[in-house]
Structures are given as structure tokens and as C-alpha cells.
Amino acid sequence: MVVLLLSLLLCGPAAAQKFYPDDPIWKEPAPKHVEQAKRRKLSDYYDYFLHTLARPGEYHRNGQIYPARAVNTLGEALDSAWYTNRHGREKMSAGDLIRGAGKDNAPSLEGPWRVLSAKSEGVTPGFFIADSAGRRYFLKFDPLSNPEMASGADVIGSKFFHALGYNVPQNYIVRFRRDRLDIDPKARLRDDKGVERPITPLDVTEILYKASADSEGYYRAVASFLLEGVPLGPFHYFGTRADDPNDVVPHEHRRDLRGLWVFSAWLNHDDSRSINSLDMLVEETGRKFVRHHLIDFGSILGSASEKPNSARSGHERLFSWKPALKEIFTLGLWAPKWTRVNYPDLPSVGRFESSIFHPEEWRDEYRNPAFENRLPDDTFWAAKQVMRFTDEEIAMIVQTGEYSDPHAERWVIDRLIERRNKIGAVYFDRVLPLDNFAVRDGELAFEDLGVRYGYAQPRDFEVAWSRFDNMTGEKSAVAGETSFRLPAISADYLHAAIRGADPALTVSVYLRRNGAGWEPVGIERTWRKRR
């Protein structure tokens, strides 16, 4: 008992330890083995009513703020089964941006494609096929009224979301004739009455009748390469999976899911909900674990998959009391500004605009707990990644959508550039947008992203230095040190409090002595509330 008591007393201060020798880490520990996990289904209607009539998950309330988790001490999201730092951390090459999640698994054109199953009803009728090499794909088509629209959006979306760090399918635009499709003897179809039966040539013809073919009889579609592993169904944007020991952070508090709000607003992915996600039980080096994916990007940009997006898409939710009451009390005379947007006649794009787009006024179809919990440091983290895409890089990715109309391609590129610029303007204003901290020649150096991207003129900042006790968290001010040169004092950790003209916006930088030099080990930000 005495030994135990002494141990607790001696270890007591360690409980307040802020930084550990391996900080800042960039990758979560190797996942625990998951032998099996339950497959679950999710009703689209249930998900809608759950998030419209209730608020599942843990929200900021009564002054209780839940900072983002699954981050390192620099505030960056960790590489994990959810997310991988890519373009936002180190610039991807042009080839890698164009390649996306992969380019080596396009369906082979050397032989027929076997139809394994078919979907004749729903938003996107299509086939589940295997090529001559045995690789399997979901084959999805554009609506007759808008050739190239959904397929272009699906491919472009997969490239952007991959570069932004998420796990996504490999999507390929393919062109083929009817005679390439062979029906597998075991192929089945579930009809509109829910009855499963063998697929007939007439079924294939009827599905292709809903797609458009060019003058030479070629159909255009997206071939989505089957994800690796065993499908487990969608993930929720709140809570955790009870059957996954690696899923320990409530999803509404993950930075990579909170920041997804900004990416979704940029690409107008208002369909960013659980139904468009998929967990897969995968195996690597003998270890099984759950990997989380975003899927189905046919409803981004100006597309709603089976038709052009509604003009209200991205501006209002499927149901919202405020605009509904305005229309009632004004007897329909009040018209929201999205009704006055003029869209060009671009069938392959649908409705996609940037003139009235405002990131904080953008709306997904219904509430998403992770999006609702976003804080200004979450949106800053995401906005600086969006700003990393140059005009040329945006153009390269849009070109993978293979629009035949150059005006459509140019329209999408210009809208994404303008929306990107608005995202930077809004979210760099909520925090002190200083980043890329380093110690050079004995001084604390950093980059003002507001200046870098043209939102602010070069400006001055004040700094206050403190000696930091890593074991207790106490700070001792260092008098007389007001420049960014590191104080010449004996200490293992230093703390620099930086502020500009607005005292509400500060950045705290923690430095750790590393041999003969210093390195940033922690960053904390204060912010301005949403306006």
C-alpha cells in the first residue's frame, strides 16, 4: 500500500503532461485486429427524419465546447482508416492529382463484360459487371436529358476528395457498345415489386434505353471499381461503431468529418450524408480493420444524378422552417435570391453557380452532426487545403470529367475557382491565419496565409514569450522579449503568444528544444464567433 501510494504521488504531476516525446504524431497507431463486424443497412427516409426531427450526437451547448479530436498537437488531422494527408500537406504531382485513387484498374476492353446483377429502379439504374480479367465494377449512367453530367461529376468528385484526403472508389469514364455486355448465367435482378429473378436480354435493353448513346452506338458511363474488402454498410456522422475497437472518437468530433463541411460546400456536395458513405472490413499484413469511405459523387457540382440540381440546391435544406414561414407570411411574394440566379444552358453541368455562393450560408440537404459541430479552427484547417489548389490544378482535375463541350468545362473550372476564393476570404477571417511555423536562424518564422492569398496587406504582429513547464502546464513570462527572436534562456519548452490588430484572435505556438535547436510541437488558436 505504501509503495502504491508513493507511486501515485510521484506520478501525479505526469497526468498534466502536455507533450510527449513523439509529438507531433502524424499517423494513428496500427489498428487493432477486427475479426468480424456486422453489416448494417440504413434507410434513407429514417436518416432524413432522424436528423430533421432530432439531433443525434453530442453538440456544443451552454458554453460547453468540444474541440476537434483525431488531431495531432499541431491541429492537423491524423492519417488513419478515415483519412490520409495528401495535397494539403505535401503538394501532389499533376499526375497524381489526375490519377486520383488509381488509374490502373479501368475495365479491360479485351473481351466482353459479364453482367452479374442489375438495378432497373431508383436514382441511378445500372449494372454490376465483371471485365475479362475478372475485376468487378458498378456501371452507372447519365440521364437521357443530361449526357455527361452525372458521370463527369462522379469522376471529378472522386479526384478532388481523394486529393483532400478521403478514401474513395476508383471511378473511370467508359464508352462501350451494347454487344460488349454478356449476361452471366447466374445474374439476378430485383424488380420494382421486390421479386428477384434471372436477368434477361430485355432487361439489359430496358436499362440501356434510359441512357443515351452517341451516333455510333456507344454508351458513356462511370465504371466504379469495387472497393477492397467486405462491405459493412454506411457510417453515421455521430457516435462510434460498437463492433470496431479502433473507432473511439465520436464522429461528430472528428476534424476530418467537421472539415468535410468546407469541402462539400466548395464542390456543392449537398448530398453529403451517411447514405453516401461505406465502411469496408479490409485486411493488410494479416490484420483486419474497418476502413471508412466516401462514395457516390454523381450529385455534386450541378448534378442531382438523375436530373440537374434544383436551383435551391446548396442554398436551402429539403425542409427548413425559416424560408417556409417567410413564404407563408408574405403570401408567396418573398423570393429568395437563389431564384434570381441565371444559369447557362449547359446540360452536361446542370445548375452550378458561384455568384451568390457564401460558405457559411451553404446548406446540405439536412443536418449533419459533424458539420453542425464545426468550429473556426476546423474550417480554417479545411480552407487552407482548398486554397492549396491552384487554378491550373483545378483545371486538370475538371478535365478528367471529359466534357465534350469546352464551355461546360470552362464554366465548372471558373465556378470552382471563385468558390475557392470565397472560402479563403470567409474562413481566414475567423482566425489569425498564420501557418507553416518553423525556427530559422534563431527566430520564429511563419507564413500569413491572408497575405499569401491576397486577402490582407502585409501586417505586423506582437509576440509575448513565456517559459513553459511541460509537466505542470504553467507559463512564466519572459520579460523584455518582444521580437520573434527566441529568448536566450535556459528552458526545454517555450511558449509564444502571437496576436495582431484584433485581440480576440491569437495563435499560441509551443516550441521544444531539440538537441541544439528548437522545433514547433504545438499550436492552439482562438477565434471570432460566426457572424
Secondary structure, DSSP 8 states (H G I E B T S, - for coil): -HHHHHHHHHHGGGGG----TT-S--B-------S--------HHHHHHHHHH---S---BTTB----BSB-TTS-B-BSSSB---TTTS---HHHHHHTT-SS----SSS-EEEEEEE-SSSS-EEEEE-TTS-EEEEEE--TTSTTHHHHHHHHHHHHHHHTTB----EEEEEE-GGGEEEEEEEEEE-TTS-EEE--HHHHHHHHHTS-B-TTS-EEEEEEE--SSEEEE---SSS--TT-TT--S-GGGBHHHHTHHHHHHHHT-TT-SGGGEEEEEEEETTEEEEEEEE---TTSTTB-SSSB--TTTTTS-SS-HHHHHHHHHTTT----GGGG------TTT-S---SS--GGG---SS--HHHHT--HHHHHHHHHHHTTS-HHHHHHHHHTT--S-HHHHHHHHHHHHHHHHHHHHHHTSSB--EEEEEEETTEEEEEEHHHHTTSS-----EEEEEEE-TTT--EEE-TT--SSB------SEEEEEEE-S-TT-EEEEEEEEETTEEEEEEEEE-B----
